Amino acid sequence: MEQQARHVESRQCDVLVIGGGPAGTTVAPMLAEKGYRVVLLEKAHHPRFHIGESLLPANLPLFDRMGIGEQVKAIGMLKPGAEFVSPNHEMSSVFNFAEAWDKSMPYAYQVKRDQFDEILIRNAEKKGVEVYEGCKAKTVDFLPDNSAAVRAVHDDGREMEWQARFVVDASGRDTFLANRFQIKHRNPKHNSSAIYGHFTGVRRHEGQAEGNITIFWFEHGWFWLIPMQNDITSIGMVTWPYYMKTKGERSLEQFLRDGFAQCSKLGMRLQDAKLINEIEATGNFSYVSDRNHGNNYVMLGDAYAFIDPVFSSGVLLAMNSGVIAAEAIDTCLKNPDRAPAALKRFDRLMKHGPKEFSWFIYRVTNPIMREFFMGPRNVLRAKEAVLSMLAGDIFGKTPIWPSIWAFKALYYLANIRHPKRAFMGWKQRQFNIRKVDDAVVYNA
């Protein structure tokens, strides 16, 4: 007797969002408020652990627009700036957001992502989004009538299929559509891995500077130190693949602690630190997809591309991609004749953020760029402009770009003046980002 076919419940919606992180929980309520039936699928159950705890000042106006500003403030550690610490400089360099071009965004927050992401997904529910947690998208078929059929499986094995007019891939590093289309590639200009955990007892600065994120450079990459509420601090090591391969039989925790030992200035702040969770690792940090949209789908945030977390841009880029996607999708569904222009604009704005941050990311470990960060000067308002970039103020009307171009020109002139140092820095970077055997061990 043949086994009875599994029952698949079928439903319909206007927009199907895959992923309940910052990108998905931004676009979904914005579309629901426009009157669309929006379904959001999230494979996990909130609250759930995630990294990316450092926000940018440019996030805050969006929080207020979404009606969650006070909730985020309640869970946040005030972050007035970012500190850079170099092994080759006695003093650290602090960039205070209050000194940026636009003085109206003088701070951000550091947040535990389990709390922050739950605020976002509950806000989506409140705004009328049909949220299904513990429900993982498995397949998608784009149909001749320009709709899409997405099949998903619940934790208990139940299967459901949604026929949607539009699909949003906000699946983060799962890169649901990019994997399906086989358009995801290792970024040839960058290559890094991360190991991270949460600690208590980490030594903090006094006063408002207590909440500053600190970036520590060391020989094989850099560390982040992100203070949060209740004496919890996120610490991670972002390093090159060749160094990850030296882990050998060491546990992830021991490998991370051995990294701490190579950064004396970080070690001083960790003398009384205690690990409070299991160390985790993420490999192949930097990737990009060939495209970010089609006629009836878009790919947001990390589902499209990710470079490096050094400037804490991930949450901002994800949420901003949700904002511009909501505008594009609304146009596509209401005025199909204007869809090509709307998606072209979406594509341009999606690429703008990664492009502007990546120029700095690709060079931030270069000795010449390090000198610029450790001794910033406000020539032609360049420091104010770079601070605005660090604050995430790159999508509005703040006129920073001539000064950003001036900063880049000064950097290139410094390379011309010191050709040997510039060449050695370039050669070292090519060594650092080279591809190594993908069989890197991530678990203890």
C-alpha positions as CSV (number, residue, x, y, z in Angstrom):
1,M,0.0,0.0,0.0
2,E,1.5,3.3,-1.0
3,Q,2.2,5.8,1.7
4,Q,-0.4,8.6,1.8
5,A,1.0,11.8,0.3
6,R,1.9,14.5,2.9
7,H,-0.8,17.2,3.2
8,V,0.4,20.6,2.2
9,E,-1.7,23.5,3.3
10,S,-1.9,26.2,0.6
11,R,-2.4,29.9,1.3
12,Q,-2.0,33.2,-0.6
13,C,-0.5,36.6,0.3
14,D,0.8,39.7,-1.4
15,V,4.3,39.6,-0.1
16,L,6.2,36.7,1.4
17,V,9.2,37.7,3.5
18,I,11.9,35.0,4.3
19,G,13.8,35.9,7.5
20,G,12.9,37.7,10.7
21,G,16.1,39.7,11.3
22,P,16.4,43.5,10.9
23,A,15.9,43.5,7.1
24,G,12.7,41.4,7.1
25,T,11.2,43.0,10.2
26,T,11.7,46.4,8.6
27,V,10.2,45.8,5.2
28,A,7.3,43.6,6.4
29,P,5.5,46.2,8.7
30,M,6.1,49.0,6.2
31,L,4.3,47.0,3.5
32,A,1.6,45.9,5.9
33,E,0.9,49.5,6.8
34,K,0.4,50.2,3.1
35,G,-2.5,47.6,3.1
36,Y,-0.7,44.5,1.8
37,R,-1.1,41.0,3.2
38,V,2.4,40.2,4.3
39,V,3.6,36.9,5.6
40,L,7.0,36.5,7.4
41,L,8.8,33.2,7.9
42,E,11.5,32.9,10.5
43,K,13.3,29.6,10.9
44,A,14.2,30.2,14.6
45,H,12.1,31.2,17.6
46,H,12.7,34.6,19.2
47,P,14.6,35.4,21.3
48,R,17.7,33.8,19.7
49,F,21.4,34.6,19.9
50,H,23.0,36.7,17.2
51,I,26.0,39.0,16.8
52,G,26.0,42.5,15.3
53,E,25.2,44.3,18.6
54,S,26.7,47.7,17.7
55,L,24.2,50.1,16.1
56,L,24.9,53.4,14.3
57,P,23.4,56.9,14.9
58,A,21.7,56.8,11.6
59,N,19.6,53.9,12.9
60,L,17.8,56.0,15.5
61,P,15.6,58.1,13.2
62,L,14.4,54.9,11.6
63,F,13.6,53.4,15.1
64,D,11.4,56.5,15.8
65,R,9.7,56.2,12.4
66,M,8.9,52.6,13.2
67,G,7.6,53.4,16.6
68,I,10.2,51.4,18.5
69,G,12.6,54.2,19.6
70,E,11.8,54.0,23.3
71,Q,12.0,50.2,23.4
72,V,15.4,50.2,21.8
73,K,16.6,52.9,24.2
74,A,15.4,50.8,27.2
75,I,17.7,47.9,26.2
76,G,20.6,49.9,24.8
77,M,23.9,50.9,26.2
78,L,24.6,54.5,25.1
79,K,27.3,54.6,22.4
80,P,28.7,58.1,21.9
81,G,31.6,57.0,19.6
82,A,34.1,54.5,18.4
83,E,37.7,54.0,19.7
84,F,40.6,52.6,17.6
85,V,43.6,51.1,19.3
86,S,46.8,50.3,17.5
87,P,49.7,48.3,18.7
88,N,52.0,50.9,17.1
89,H,50.6,53.9,18.9
90,E,50.7,54.8,22.6
91,M,47.4,56.6,22.6
92,S,44.0,55.4,21.2
93,S,42.0,57.5,18.7
94,V,38.4,58.2,19.6
95,F,35.8,59.3,17.0
96,N,32.8,61.0,18.8
97,F,29.7,61.1,16.7
98,A,28.8,64.5,18.1
99,E,31.7,65.9,16.0
100,A,30.2,64.5,12.7
101,W,29.0,66.9,10.0
102,D,25.4,66.6,11.1
103,K,25.4,67.3,14.9
104,S,21.8,66.0,15.3
105,M,22.9,62.4,15.7
106,P,25.4,62.4,18.5
107,Y,25.1,58.8,19.7
108,A,23.9,55.3,19.0
109,Y,23.3,52.2,21.2
110,Q,24.9,48.8,21.8
111,V,22.2,46.1,22.2
112,K,21.9,42.4,22.8
113,R,20.6,41.2,19.5
114,D,18.2,38.6,21.1
115,Q,16.4,41.5,22.7
116,F,16.7,43.9,19.8
117,D,15.5,41.4,17.2
118,E,12.5,40.4,19.3
119,I,11.4,44.0,19.5
120,L,11.5,44.2,15.8
121,I,9.6,41.0,15.1
122,R,6.9,41.8,17.7
123,N,6.5,45.2,16.1
124,A,5.9,43.5,12.8
125,E,3.2,41.4,14.4
126,K,1.7,44.5,15.9
127,K,1.6,46.2,12.6
128,G,-0.4,43.3,11.0
129,V,2.3,41.0,9.6
130,E,1.5,37.3,9.8
131,V,4.6,36.0,11.5
132,Y,5.5,32.3,11.6
133,E,8.4,31.4,13.8
134,G,10.0,28.0,13.7
135,C,9.1,27.8,10.0
136,K,11.8,27.4,7.4
137,A,11.5,28.2,3.7
138,K,12.6,25.2,1.7
139,T,11.8,25.8,-2.0
140,V,10.6,28.6,-4.2
141,D,9.1,28.4,-7.7
142,F,8.6,31.5,-9.9
143,L,5.5,30.9,-11.9
144,P,4.5,32.0,-15.5
145,D,1.8,34.3,-14.1
146,N,4.6,36.3,-12.3
147,S,3.7,35.0,-8.9
148,A,5.9,32.7,-6.7
149,A,5.1,29.6,-4.7
150,V,7.2,29.2,-1.6
151,R,7.1,26.0,0.4
152,A,8.1,25.9,4.0
153,V,8.3,23.4,6.9
154,H,7.3,24.0,10.5
155,D,9.3,22.6,13.4
156,D,6.6,20.0,13.9
157,G,6.9,18.8,10.3
158,R,3.8,20.5,8.9
159,E,4.3,21.8,5.4
160,M,2.7,25.0,4.0
161,E,2.9,26.6,0.6
162,W,2.2,30.3,0.0
163,Q,1.5,31.8,-3.4
164,A,2.8,35.3,-3.3
165,R,2.8,38.3,-5.7
166,F,6.3,39.2,-4.5
167,V,9.1,37.5,-2.5
168,V,11.6,39.2,-0.2
169,D,14.7,37.3,0.7
170,A,15.9,38.6,4.1
171,S,17.4,35.3,5.1
172,G,20.8,36.8,6.1
173,R,23.8,34.6,5.8
174,D,21.5,31.7,4.7
175,T,21.3,33.6,1.4
176,F,18.2,31.6,0.4
177,L,17.7,32.9,-3.2
178,A,21.4,33.5,-4.0
179,N,22.1,29.8,-3.2
180,R,19.0,28.7,-5.3
181,F,20.2,30.8,-8.3
182,Q,23.9,29.9,-7.6
183,I,24.9,33.6,-7.8
184,K,26.7,33.9,-4.5
185,H,30.5,34.3,-4.7
186,R,33.4,34.8,-2.4
187,N,34.3,38.5,-2.4
188,P,37.7,38.6,-4.3
189,K,38.6,41.9,-2.6
190,H,38.1,40.7,1.0
191,N,38.2,37.4,3.0
192,S,37.9,37.0,6.8
193,S,36.4,34.9,9.5
194,A,35.2,35.7,13.0
195,I,35.3,34.0,16.4
196,Y,33.2,35.6,19.2
197,G,31.5,35.3,22.6
198,H,30.0,37.2,25.5
199,F,31.9,38.0,28.7
200,T,31.3,39.7,32.1
201,G,33.8,41.5,34.2
202,V,35.5,43.3,31.2
203,R,37.2,46.5,32.2
204,R,35.3,49.6,30.8
205,H,36.1,53.2,30.4
206,E,34.6,55.8,32.8
207,G,31.8,58.2,32.1
208,Q,29.9,58.2,28.8
209,A,32.9,56.5,27.0
210,E,31.9,53.3,28.9
211,G,29.6,52.5,25.9
212,N,32.1,53.1,23.1
213,I,32.9,50.3,20.8
214,T,36.6,49.6,20.7
215,I,38.5,48.2,17.7
216,F,41.9,46.7,18.5
217,W,44.2,46.0,15.6
218,F,46.7,43.1,15.9
219,E,49.0,41.2,13.6
220,H,46.4,38.8,12.2
221,G,43.3,41.1,12.0
222,W,41.4,43.0,14.6
223,F,39.2,42.6,17.7
224,W,35.8,44.2,18.6
225,L,34.9,45.0,22.1
226,I,31.2,46.0,22.5
227,P,29.9,46.9,26.0
228,M,26.2,46.2,26.6
229,Q,23.9,46.5,29.6
230,N,24.1,44.3,32.7
231,D,27.9,44.0,32.5
232,I,27.8,42.0,29.3
233,T,30.5,42.6,26.7
234,S,30.6,41.1,23.2
235,I,34.2,40.4,22.1
236,G,35.2,39.0,18.7
237,M,38.3,38.3,16.7
238,V,38.0,39.0,12.9
239,T,41.0,37.3,11.2
240,W,42.3,36.1,8.0
241,P,41.7,32.5,6.8
242,Y,45.4,31.6,6.9
243,Y,45.4,32.3,10.6
244,M,42.1,30.3,11.1
245,K,43.9,27.3,9.7
246,T,46.5,27.5,12.5
247,K,43.8,26.6,15.0
248,G,44.6,22.9,14.8
249,E,43.3,20.8,17.7
250,R,42.7,23.8,19.9
251,S,39.1,24.5,21.0
252,L,37.5,27.7,19.7
253,E,37.7,29.2,23.2
254,Q,41.4,28.4,23.5
255,F,42.1,29.8,20.0
256,L,40.3,33.0,20.9
257,R,42.2,33.4,24.2
258,D,45.5,32.8,22.4
259,G,44.5,35.6,20.1
260,F,43.8,37.8,23.1
261,A,47.4,37.1,24.3
262,Q,48.7,38.7,21.1
263,C,47.0,42.0,21.9
264,S,48.3,43.3,25.2
265,K,46.0,46.4,25.2
266,L,43.0,44.2,24.9
267,G,44.4,41.8,27.5
268,M,44.6,44.6,30.1
269,R,40.8,45.0,29.8
270,L,40.2,41.3,30.1
271,Q,42.1,40.5,33.3
272,D,38.8,39.8,35.3
273,A,36.7,38.7,32.3
274,K,34.5,35.6,32.5
275,L,33.0,33.8,29.5
276,I,29.3,33.4,29.8
277,N,28.3,31.5,26.7
278,E,29.8,29.1,24.2
279,I,32.3,30.5,21.7
280,E,31.1,30.5,18.1
281,A,32.7,31.1,14.8
282,T,31.7,32.2,11.3
283,G,33.7,31.6,8.2
284,N,33.8,33.1,4.7
285,F,32.6,36.4,6.1
286,S,32.8,38.3,2.9
287,Y,30.6,37.5,-0.1
288,V,28.5,39.1,-2.8
289,S,25.7,38.0,-5.1
290,D,25.6,38.8,-8.9
291,R,22.2,40.6,-8.5
292,N,19.8,41.7,-5.8
293,H,16.5,41.6,-7.5
294,G,14.3,40.2,-10.3
295,N,10.8,41.0,-11.6
296,N,9.1,39.8,-8.4
297,Y,11.7,39.4,-5.8
298,V,14.4,41.3,-3.9
299,M,17.3,40.3,-1.7
300,L,18.0,42.4,1.3
301,G,20.9,43.0,3.7
302,D,23.2,40.0,4.2
303,A,21.0,37.9,1.9
304,Y,22.6,39.9,-0.9
305,A,26.1,40.7,0.3
306,F,28.3,41.1,3.4
307,I,31.8,42.6,3.6
308,D,33.1,43.0,7.2
309,P,31.8,44.1,10.6
310,V,34.5,46.6,11.4
311,F,32.3,49.7,11.1
312,S,29.2,48.1,12.6
313,S,27.2,48.8,9.4
314,G,25.3,45.5,9.2
315,V,22.1,46.4,11.0
316,L,21.9,49.8,9.3
317,L,22.4,48.4,5.8
318,A,19.9,45.7,6.5
319,M,17.2,48.0,7.8
320,N,17.8,50.6,5.1
321,S,17.5,47.9,2.5
322,G,14.1,47.2,4.0
323,V,13.0,50.8,3.7
324,I,14.0,51.1,0.0
325,A,12.5,47.6,-0.7
326,A,9.2,48.7,0.7
327,E,9.1,51.6,-1.6
328,A,10.1,49.6,-4.7
329,I,7.7,46.7,-3.9
330,D,4.8,49.1,-3.4
331,T,5.5,50.6,-6.8
332,C,5.8,47.2,-8.5
333,L,2.5,46.0,-7.1
334,K,0.5,49.2,-7.7
335,N,2.0,50.4,-10.9
336,P,3.6,47.5,-12.9
337,D,4.6,49.9,-15.7
338,R,6.9,51.7,-13.3
339,A,8.4,48.6,-11.9
340,P,11.6,48.5,-14.0
341,A,12.5,52.1,-12.9
342,A,11.6,51.3,-9.3
343,L,13.8,48.2,-9.2
344,K,16.6,50.1,-11.0
345,R,16.5,52.7,-8.2
346,F,16.4,49.9,-5.6
347,D,19.5,48.3,-7.1
348,R,21.4,51.6,-7.1
349,L,20.6,52.3,-3.5
350,M,21.3,48.8,-2.4
351,K,24.8,49.0,-3.8
352,H,25.5,52.5,-2.4
353,G,26.1,51.5,1.2
354,P,28.4,48.5,0.7
355,K,30.3,50.5,-1.9
356,E,31.0,53.4,0.4
357,F,31.9,51.3,3.4
358,S,34.0,48.8,1.5
359,W,36.4,51.4,0.3
360,F,37.4,52.0,3.9
361,I,37.1,48.3,4.9
362,Y,39.5,47.2,2.2
363,R,42.1,49.6,3.5
364,V,41.5,49.9,7.2
365,T,44.3,47.4,8.1
366,N,46.8,49.2,5.8
367,P,49.5,51.0,7.8
368,I,49.0,54.3,5.9
369,M,45.2,54.2,6.5
370,R,45.9,53.3,10.1
371,E,47.9,56.5,10.5
372,F,45.0,58.5,9.1
373,F,42.7,56.9,11.7
374,M,45.1,57.3,14.6
375,G,45.8,60.9,13.8
376,P,42.8,62.3,12.1
377,R,42.8,65.9,10.8
378,N,39.9,68.0,9.7
379,V,41.4,69.2,6.5
380,L,38.6,70.3,4.2
381,R,36.2,68.9,6.8
382,A,37.5,65.4,6.1
383,K,37.3,64.2,9.7
384,E,33.7,65.4,10.0
385,A,32.8,63.6,6.8
386,V,34.5,60.4,7.8
387,L,32.7,60.6,11.1
388,S,29.4,61.0,9.3
389,M,30.3,57.8,7.3
390,L,31.1,56.0,10.5
391,A,27.7,57.2,11.9
392,G,26.0,55.7,8.9
393,D,24.9,59.1,7.5
394,I,25.4,58.2,3.9
395,F,21.8,58.0,2.6
396,G,20.5,61.4,3.4
397,K,21.3,65.0,2.2
398,T,24.3,65.7,4.4
399,P,26.8,67.1,1.9
400,I,29.8,65.0,3.0
401,W,30.9,63.7,-0.4
402,P,33.4,66.4,-1.6
403,S,35.1,66.0,1.8
404,I,35.1,62.2,1.5
405,W,36.7,62.6,-1.9
406,A,39.3,64.9,-0.4
407,F,40.1,62.3,2.3
408,K,40.6,59.7,-0.4
409,A,42.8,62.0,-2.4
410,L,45.0,62.6,0.7
411,Y,45.2,58.9,1.2
412,Y,46.3,58.3,-2.3
413,L,48.9,61.1,-2.1
414,A,50.3,59.5,1.1
415,N,50.7,56.3,-0.9
416,I,52.6,58.2,-3.6
417,R,54.8,59.9,-1.1
418,H,55.7,56.5,0.6
419,P,55.7,54.1,-2.3
420,K,57.7,51.4,-0.5
421,R,55.4,51.4,2.5
422,A,52.3,51.4,0.2
423,F,53.6,48.5,-1.8
424,M,54.4,46.4,1.3
425,G,50.9,47.2,2.6
426,W,49.3,46.1,-0.7
427,K,51.5,42.9,-0.8
428,Q,50.6,42.0,2.8
429,R,46.9,42.5,2.1
430,Q,47.1,40.2,-1.0
431,F,48.7,37.6,1.3
432,N,46.0,38.1,4.0
433,I,42.9,37.7,1.7
434,R,44.2,34.8,-0.4
435,K,41.9,31.8,-0.6
436,V,42.9,28.8,1.5
437,D,41.4,25.4,2.0
438,D,37.7,25.8,2.8
439,A,37.9,22.9,5.3
440,V,38.4,25.2,8.2
441,V,37.2,23.9,11.6
442,Y,34.6,26.2,13.2
443,N,33.5,24.0,16.2
444,A,35.4,22.9,19.2
